[in-house]
Amino acid sequence: MQKTAQQIFQAAGIRPTPNRILVMRALLGAACPMGLAELEDALPTMEKSSIFRVLNLLLENHLLHGIEDGRGLTKYEVCQSEGELEDDDTHPHFYCTECRRVFCIHTEQLPKVELPEGFKAETVNYMIKGLCPGCSGKKV
């Protein structure tokens, strides 16, 4: 069962303001990661700057992670990790070069990479590019 926006904020100790709830609900209800432009379209009553502030807060608190979509734009999705200070929801993503959508590949996990001493990873971006089933004409 998927958690509600309010439950996610409560678990993280974040005050659930109306704007935060709207952004989180949009991301929870999305079929794939959303960019700022998609969120603007989905939330016409919110200003772009308000959406951006909420995204930054959620990123800082490890409730979202950002994925570079293959064109240099960031898409956002809700982290699936539970109670972690850092997101351990590391799975690959697929960028369709035709429809430009990003898909999560939750069936696979990225291997853990041991970095040399003194290095600290901040983000991992594993993107596969090609055609999605809808654009390639193949049924899943």
C-alpha positions as CSV (number, residue, x, y, z in Angstrom):
1,M,0.0,0.0,0.0
2,Q,1.4,3.4,-1.0
3,K,1.8,6.0,1.7
4,T,-0.1,9.3,1.4
5,A,1.7,12.6,1.2
6,Q,0.7,13.4,4.8
7,Q,2.2,10.1,6.0
8,I,5.4,10.7,4.2
9,F,5.8,14.2,5.6
10,Q,4.9,13.0,9.1
11,A,7.5,10.2,9.0
12,A,10.1,12.8,7.8
13,G,9.2,15.4,10.4
14,I,8.2,17.9,7.7
15,R,5.2,20.2,8.1
16,P,2.6,19.3,5.4
17,T,1.8,22.6,3.9
18,P,-0.8,22.8,1.1
19,N,1.9,23.4,-1.6
20,R,4.0,20.5,-0.3
21,I,1.0,18.2,-0.3
22,L,0.0,19.2,-3.9
23,V,3.5,18.5,-5.3
24,M,3.9,15.2,-3.4
25,R,0.5,14.0,-4.5
26,A,1.3,14.8,-8.1
27,L,4.5,12.9,-7.9
28,L,2.9,9.9,-6.1
29,G,0.2,9.7,-8.7
30,A,2.5,10.0,-11.7
31,A,3.2,7.0,-13.9
32,C,6.8,8.0,-14.4
33,P,9.2,10.7,-13.0
34,M,8.1,14.3,-13.7
35,G,10.1,17.3,-14.6
36,L,9.4,20.9,-13.5
37,A,7.4,21.6,-16.7
38,E,5.2,18.6,-16.2
39,L,4.5,19.6,-12.6
40,E,3.6,23.1,-13.7
41,D,1.1,21.6,-16.1
42,A,-0.3,19.3,-13.4
43,L,-0.5,22.1,-10.8
44,P,-1.8,25.2,-12.7
45,T,-2.6,27.0,-9.4
46,M,1.0,27.0,-8.2
47,E,3.8,29.3,-9.4
48,K,6.9,27.7,-10.9
49,S,9.0,29.2,-8.0
50,S,6.8,27.6,-5.4
51,I,7.0,24.2,-7.1
52,F,10.8,24.6,-7.3
53,R,11.1,25.5,-3.6
54,V,9.1,22.4,-2.6
55,L,11.2,20.1,-4.9
56,N,14.4,21.5,-3.3
57,L,13.0,20.9,0.2
58,L,12.0,17.3,-0.6
59,L,15.3,16.6,-2.3
60,E,17.2,18.0,0.8
61,N,15.2,15.7,3.0
62,H,15.7,12.6,0.8
63,L,12.0,12.2,0.0
64,L,12.7,12.7,-3.7
65,H,15.5,11.9,-6.0
66,G,16.3,13.7,-9.2
67,I,17.2,11.9,-12.4
68,E,18.9,13.6,-15.4
69,D,16.7,12.6,-18.2
70,G,19.1,12.3,-21.1
71,R,18.6,15.9,-22.3
72,G,20.0,17.7,-19.3
73,L,16.7,18.2,-17.6
74,T,15.9,16.8,-14.2
75,K,12.9,14.5,-13.5
76,Y,11.8,13.8,-10.0
77,E,10.4,10.8,-8.3
78,V,9.5,9.8,-4.7
79,C,12.1,7.8,-3.0
80,Q,11.0,4.3,-2.0
81,S,13.6,3.8,0.8
82,E,12.3,3.8,4.3
83,G,13.7,5.9,7.1
84,E,17.1,6.4,5.6
85,L,19.2,9.5,5.8
86,E,20.3,8.9,2.2
87,D,18.3,7.4,-0.6
88,D,19.1,3.7,-1.2
89,D,16.4,3.4,-3.9
90,T,19.0,2.9,-6.6
91,H,17.5,1.5,-9.8
92,P,18.1,2.2,-13.5
93,H,16.0,4.5,-15.6
94,F,15.0,4.3,-19.3
95,Y,14.8,7.4,-21.5
96,C,12.7,7.1,-24.6
97,T,14.4,9.1,-27.4
98,E,11.0,9.3,-29.3
99,C,8.5,10.4,-26.6
100,R,11.1,11.8,-24.2
101,R,9.5,10.1,-21.2
102,V,11.6,8.6,-18.4
103,F,10.6,5.2,-17.0
104,C,11.8,3.6,-13.7
105,I,13.2,0.0,-14.0
106,H,12.3,-1.1,-10.4
107,T,13.0,-4.7,-11.2
108,E,16.8,-4.1,-11.2
109,Q,19.1,-2.6,-8.6
110,L,22.3,-0.8,-9.4
111,P,25.4,-2.4,-8.0
112,K,27.0,-0.7,-5.0
113,V,30.3,0.9,-6.0
114,E,32.9,1.2,-3.3
115,L,34.6,4.5,-3.8
116,P,38.2,5.2,-2.7
117,E,38.8,6.8,0.7
118,G,37.9,10.5,0.7
119,F,35.3,10.3,-2.0
120,K,31.6,10.8,-1.2
121,A,29.0,10.2,-3.8
122,E,26.0,12.6,-3.9
123,T,24.0,11.2,-6.8
124,V,24.0,8.2,-9.1
125,N,22.4,8.4,-12.5
126,Y,22.1,5.2,-14.6
127,M,20.1,6.0,-17.7
128,I,19.4,3.6,-20.6
129,K,18.3,5.3,-23.8
130,G,16.2,3.9,-26.6
131,L,12.6,3.4,-27.6
132,C,9.8,2.5,-25.1
133,P,7.3,-0.2,-26.0
134,G,4.7,2.4,-27.1
135,C,7.2,4.1,-29.5
136,S,8.8,0.9,-30.8
137,G,5.3,-0.6,-31.5
138,K,5.9,-3.6,-29.3
139,K,3.6,-4.8,-26.7
140,V,4.9,-5.4,-23.1
